[in-house]
Amino acid sequence: MESENIVKLDVREDLKLKKEPFDKIMSVVKQLKEGQVFELHAPFNPIPLHKVLGRKGFKHEAEKIEKRHWKVIYRKKEE
């Protein structure tokens, strides 16, 4: 996968500062172009977000990197 096709967002610091990152995440998702994937870095596996984005046509792969670091890749499902 080419790096220019990956849009990355790390919300770990936002959550540490008690800032709700949902609007920031949805803004990134809305701006995704055809063929781009969304790579989210969070301190936990964001299961509720999987459901929200699933309804918008995304599938996900979640990977635990460290104790408080998860990487989740969201891809638009094929039509």
C-alpha positions as CSV (number, residue, x, y, z in Angstrom):
1,M,0.0,0.0,0.0
2,E,1.4,3.3,-1.0
3,S,1.9,5.8,1.8
4,E,0.1,8.7,0.0
5,N,-3.0,6.5,0.1
6,I,-3.0,6.4,3.9
7,V,-4.6,9.2,5.9
8,K,-3.3,9.0,9.5
9,L,-4.8,10.5,12.6
10,D,-3.5,10.0,16.2
11,V,-6.0,10.8,18.9
12,R,-4.1,9.5,21.8
13,E,-3.0,12.9,23.0
14,D,-6.5,14.3,22.6
15,L,-8.0,11.6,24.8
16,K,-5.2,12.1,27.3
17,L,-6.2,15.7,27.5
18,K,-9.9,14.7,27.9
19,K,-10.8,16.1,24.4
20,E,-13.4,14.2,22.5
21,P,-11.9,13.3,19.1
22,F,-15.1,12.1,17.4
23,D,-15.7,15.3,15.3
24,K,-12.0,15.3,14.2
25,I,-12.3,11.6,13.2
26,M,-15.5,12.1,11.2
27,S,-14.0,15.2,9.5
28,V,-11.1,13.0,8.3
29,V,-13.4,10.2,7.2
30,K,-15.6,12.7,5.2
31,Q,-12.5,14.0,3.3
32,L,-11.2,10.6,2.3
33,K,-10.8,10.3,-1.5
34,E,-11.3,7.2,-3.6
35,G,-8.7,4.6,-2.8
36,Q,-7.5,6.2,0.4
37,V,-7.5,4.3,3.7
38,F,-7.8,5.8,7.2
39,E,-5.2,4.8,9.8
40,L,-6.3,5.7,13.3
41,H,-4.1,5.6,16.4
42,A,-5.9,5.4,19.7
43,P,-5.2,4.3,23.3
44,F,-7.9,1.5,23.1
45,N,-9.7,-0.5,20.5
46,P,-12.5,2.0,19.5
47,I,-15.3,-0.6,19.1
48,P,-18.2,2.0,19.0
49,L,-16.4,3.7,16.1
50,H,-16.1,0.4,14.2
51,K,-20.0,0.3,14.3
52,V,-20.4,3.9,13.2
53,L,-18.0,3.6,10.3
54,G,-19.3,0.1,9.4
55,R,-22.7,1.8,8.8
56,K,-20.9,4.2,6.5
57,G,-19.5,1.3,4.4
58,F,-16.1,0.8,6.1
59,K,-14.4,-2.4,7.2
60,H,-11.6,-2.3,9.8
61,E,-8.5,-4.1,11.0
62,A,-7.4,-3.4,14.6
63,E,-4.0,-4.2,15.9
64,K,-2.7,-3.7,19.4
65,I,0.8,-2.1,19.2
66,E,1.5,-1.5,22.9
67,K,-0.5,-1.5,26.1
68,R,-2.2,1.9,25.3
69,H,-1.7,2.1,21.6
70,W,-4.0,0.6,19.0
71,K,-3.7,1.1,15.3
72,V,-6.9,0.7,13.3
73,I,-7.1,0.7,9.5
74,Y,-10.5,1.6,8.0
75,R,-11.1,0.7,4.3
76,K,-14.2,1.5,2.2
77,K,-15.9,-1.8,1.4
78,E,-15.9,-2.8,-2.2
79,E,-19.2,-2.1,-3.9
